Amino acid sequence: MKTHPVNSNILRQLWSTVEQTQTSTLLGLNDTDLVKQLLGQMEKQKDLNSEETNTLSAYIYSKILLIRDLAQARLVNC
């Protein structure tokens, strides 16, 4: 399956969404549910076509450890 690059505006929106999502959600959900949660939040903000959704889903999966590390850092810095 060929993957396409993620649009930079969508990436900015995703990372903003990650920052706005509660730490307990980012750390408490399993990988699949976290991806679904973030995709759902993104789709509320912007209509994504199926290609964008698939690409974004793959991107989020590839960044799960970073997302959880950032959430963990929030706990330490509070």
C-alpha positions as CSV (number, residue, x, y, z in Angstrom):
1,M,0.0,0.0,0.0
2,K,1.4,3.3,-1.0
3,T,1.5,6.0,1.6
4,H,1.1,9.7,0.9
5,P,2.6,12.6,2.8
6,V,0.4,14.2,5.4
7,N,-0.7,17.7,4.6
8,S,1.3,20.2,6.8
9,N,-1.9,22.0,7.9
10,I,-3.4,18.6,9.1
11,L,-0.1,17.9,10.9
12,R,-0.3,21.2,12.8
13,Q,-3.9,20.5,13.6
14,L,-3.1,17.0,14.9
15,W,-0.3,18.2,17.2
16,S,-2.6,20.9,18.5
17,T,-5.2,18.3,19.2
18,V,-2.7,16.2,21.0
19,E,-1.7,19.1,23.2
20,Q,-5.4,19.8,24.0
21,T,-6.2,16.2,24.8
22,Q,-6.2,15.3,28.4
23,T,-3.1,13.5,29.6
24,S,-5.1,10.7,31.2
25,T,-6.7,10.0,27.8
26,L,-3.3,10.0,26.0
27,L,-1.9,7.6,28.6
28,G,-4.9,5.5,29.4
29,L,-6.2,4.3,26.0
30,N,-4.6,1.4,24.1
31,D,-3.0,2.3,20.8
32,T,-6.0,1.5,18.6
33,D,-8.4,3.5,20.8
34,L,-6.0,6.4,21.0
35,V,-5.7,6.5,17.2
36,K,-9.5,6.4,16.9
37,Q,-9.9,9.1,19.6
38,L,-7.5,11.5,17.9
39,L,-8.9,10.8,14.4
40,G,-12.4,11.4,15.7
41,Q,-11.3,14.8,17.2
42,M,-9.6,15.7,13.9
43,E,-12.7,14.8,11.9
44,K,-14.8,17.1,14.1
45,Q,-12.6,20.0,13.2
46,K,-12.0,19.2,9.5
47,D,-13.7,16.9,6.9
48,L,-11.0,14.4,6.0
49,N,-11.3,12.3,2.8
50,S,-10.5,8.6,3.0
51,E,-7.0,9.0,1.8
52,E,-6.3,11.7,4.4
53,T,-7.8,9.5,7.1
54,N,-5.8,6.5,6.2
55,T,-2.5,8.5,5.9
56,L,-3.2,10.3,9.2
57,S,-4.0,7.0,10.9
58,A,-0.7,5.5,9.8
59,Y,1.1,8.7,10.9
60,I,-0.5,8.6,14.4
61,Y,0.4,4.9,14.8
62,S,4.0,5.8,13.9
63,K,4.0,8.5,16.6
64,I,2.3,6.7,19.4
65,L,5.4,6.5,21.5
66,L,6.2,10.2,21.0
67,I,2.6,11.1,21.9
68,R,2.8,9.1,25.1
69,D,6.2,10.5,26.0
70,L,4.9,14.0,25.6
71,A,1.9,13.2,27.8
72,Q,4.2,11.6,30.4
73,A,6.4,14.8,30.4
74,R,3.3,16.8,31.1
75,L,2.8,14.9,34.3
76,V,6.4,15.4,35.4
77,N,6.2,19.2,34.7
78,C,3.0,19.8,36.6
